[in-house]
Amino acid sequence: MKGKFITLEGPDGSGKTTISKIVYDKLSAEGYKVLLTREPGGIDISEQIRNIILDKKNITMEARTEALLYAAARRQHLIEKVKPALDDDYIVICDRFVDSSLVYQGVARKIGIDEVYQMNLFAIGDIMPDLTIFFDIPYEVGLARIEKNARVVDRLDLESKEFHKKVYEGYMIICDKYSDRITKIDANRTIEEVADQVIAVIKSEL
């Protein structure tokens, strides 16, 4: 791989999706070869799996089933879209990657970080992000943003506040565990300020 694999992580409502589009536009305008994608999704098969995972009707989905579906979507997306772009020297910016599984299923669903990581090794092999940017924002603020913006609510958005609290606590654990790869930014600022932080961190990696 010759390109740079950059992933964005954060609790729901942290602003990753909005900021990622701004960052993509700015870097592209400066002449960088950039690919913006997301997990779960990014390609047809993975988007179909995403629909199953996030469908509000699927309330009986068991934790390990959920984790395996994320891993399956991740594998197809990685092989079909991410790796070819990296081989073609692109900067790949991905909204969520394996860290989300470590936190949401490993911590909040109580499967265990190491267990979920081992499960995902089969999917990702030796491909890990060169850089992960964590959008640090209190989970209560993120949930309030979702409610205020009237965003389409999915199955995970409907989880209890305690679940989202555990997600945030899980992110604190992995930010410490993988501090050599993960950079925290203050996501409780204006959109422009957060975008500038992200661009600065990415350029420092480049």
C-alpha positions in Angstrom: 0.0 0.0 0.0 1.3 3.4 -0.9 -1.6 5.7 0.1 -2.7 6.8 3.6 -5.6 5.2 5.4 -7.2 7.7 7.8 -10.3 6.8 9.9 -12.6 9.0 11.8 -14.2 7.9 15.1 -16.5 9.3 17.7 -19.8 8.9 19.5 -23.1 9.3 17.7 -23.7 13.0 16.9 -20.1 14.0 17.1 -20.1 15.5 13.6 -17.8 13.1 11.8 -20.0 12.7 8.7 -20.5 16.5 8.2 -16.9 17.3 8.9 -15.6 14.5 6.7 -17.3 16.0 3.6 -15.8 19.5 4.3 -12.3 18.0 4.8 -12.7 15.9 1.6 -13.7 19.0 -0.4 -10.8 21.1 0.9 -8.1 18.5 0.4 -9.4 17.7 -3.1 -9.4 21.4 -4.0 -5.7 21.6 -2.9 -4.9 18.8 -5.4 -4.7 15.8 -3.1 -6.0 12.4 -4.3 -8.7 11.7 -1.8 -11.4 9.1 -1.4 -14.2 9.5 1.2 -16.1 6.5 2.3 -17.9 5.1 5.3 -18.6 2.0 7.4 -20.7 0.0 7.4 -21.3 0.7 3.7 -19.3 2.4 1.0 -20.2 -0.3 -1.6 -23.4 -2.1 -2.5 -22.9 -5.3 -0.6 -21.8 -3.5 2.6 -24.7 -1.0 2.3 -27.1 -3.9 2.2 -25.5 -5.3 5.4 -25.7 -1.8 6.9 -29.5 -1.7 6.3 -29.9 -5.0 8.2 -27.7 -3.8 11.1 -29.4 -0.4 11.5 -33.0 -1.5 10.7 -35.2 -0.5 13.7 -37.2 -3.7 13.3 -34.2 -5.9 14.1 -34.5 -5.5 17.8 -33.8 -9.2 18.5 -30.3 -9.1 16.9 -27.8 -10.7 19.2 -24.5 -9.0 20.1 -22.2 -11.4 18.3 -24.4 -11.5 15.3 -24.2 -7.7 15.1 -20.4 -7.9 15.5 -20.1 -10.5 12.7 -22.2 -8.5 10.3 -20.0 -5.4 10.9 -16.9 -7.5 10.2 -18.5 -9.0 7.0 -19.4 -5.5 5.7 -15.9 -4.3 6.6 -14.2 -7.1 4.7 -16.1 -6.5 1.5 -15.6 -2.7 1.7 -11.9 -3.1 2.4 -11.1 -5.4 -0.5 -13.4 -3.9 -3.0 -12.9 -0.2 -2.3 -10.3 0.8 0.3 -7.3 -1.4 -0.6 -7.4 -0.6 -4.4 -7.5 3.1 -3.6 -4.6 2.8 -1.2 -2.7 0.9 -3.8 -3.4 3.7 -6.2 -1.8 6.2 -3.7 -5.0 7.8 -2.5 -5.6 9.3 0.9 -8.6 7.3 2.1 -10.8 8.9 4.7 -13.2 6.5 6.2 -16.1 7.4 8.5 -15.6 4.6 11.1 -13.5 1.4 11.0 -12.6 -1.4 13.3 -12.3 0.9 16.4 -16.1 1.3 16.3 -16.6 -2.4 16.6 -14.1 -2.6 19.5 -16.2 0.1 21.3 -19.8 -0.6 20.3 -19.7 -4.4 20.4 -16.6 -4.9 22.5 -17.4 -2.5 25.3 -21.1 -1.4 25.1 -22.3 -4.9 24.1 -19.9 -6.4 26.6 -18.3 -9.0 24.2 -14.8 -7.8 25.1 -12.3 -5.6 23.2 -9.8 -8.4 22.5 -12.6 -10.8 21.5 -13.9 -8.4 18.9 -10.5 -7.5 17.7 -9.7 -11.2 17.1 -13.0 -11.6 15.3 -12.1 -8.7 13.0 -8.5 -9.9 12.2 -10.1 -12.4 9.9 -11.7 -9.5 8.0 -9.0 -6.9 7.9 -5.8 -9.0 7.9 -2.9 -6.6 8.4 -4.6 -3.5 7.2 -4.9 -0.9 9.9 -5.3 2.9 9.7 -2.2 5.0 9.5 -4.0 7.6 11.5 -7.3 7.7 13.5 -8.9 10.9 14.5 -11.2 10.8 17.5 -14.0 13.4 17.7 -14.1 14.0 21.4 -17.5 15.2 22.6 -19.6 14.2 25.6 -22.1 11.6 24.6 -25.0 13.7 26.0 -24.1 16.5 23.6 -24.0 14.1 20.7 -27.4 12.7 21.5 -28.8 16.3 21.9 -27.5 17.2 18.5 -29.2 14.2 16.9 -32.5 15.2 18.5 -32.1 18.8 17.5 -31.2 18.1 13.9 -34.1 15.7 13.5 -31.7 13.2 11.9 -33.2 9.9 10.7 -32.9 7.7 13.8 -31.5 4.1 13.4 -31.5 1.1 15.7 -28.3 2.1 17.6 -29.5 5.7 18.1 -32.5 4.2 20.0 -30.2 2.5 22.6 -30.3 3.7 26.2 -28.2 6.6 27.5 -26.3 4.1 29.5 -25.3 2.3 26.3 -24.1 5.5 24.7 -22.2 6.3 28.0 -20.5 3.0 27.7 -19.6 3.8 24.1 -17.9 7.0 25.1 -16.1 5.2 28.0 -15.0 2.5 25.5 -13.5 5.2 23.2 -11.5 6.5 26.2 -10.1 3.0 26.7 -9.0 2.6 23.0 -7.6 6.1 22.8 -5.3 5.2 25.6 -4.6 1.7 24.2 -3.8 2.9 20.7 -2.4 6.3 21.6 0.3 5.9 18.9 -2.3 5.9 16.2 -5.3 7.8 17.6 -5.3 11.6 17.9 -8.1 13.3 19.8 -9.7 16.6 18.7 -12.2 18.8 20.4 -15.4 18.2 18.5 -17.4 20.6 20.7 -16.4 23.6 18.6 -17.8 25.2 15.5 -17.9 23.2 12.3 -15.2 25.3 10.7 -12.9 25.0 13.8 -13.3 21.2 13.9 -12.7 20.9 10.2 -9.5 22.9 10.5 -8.3 20.7 13.4 -8.9 17.6 11.3 -7.1 19.0 8.2 -4.1 20.0 10.4 -3.9 16.5 11.9 -4.1 14.9 8.5 -1.4 17.2 7.0 0.9 16.4 9.9 0.6 12.7 8.9 1.2 13.4 5.3 
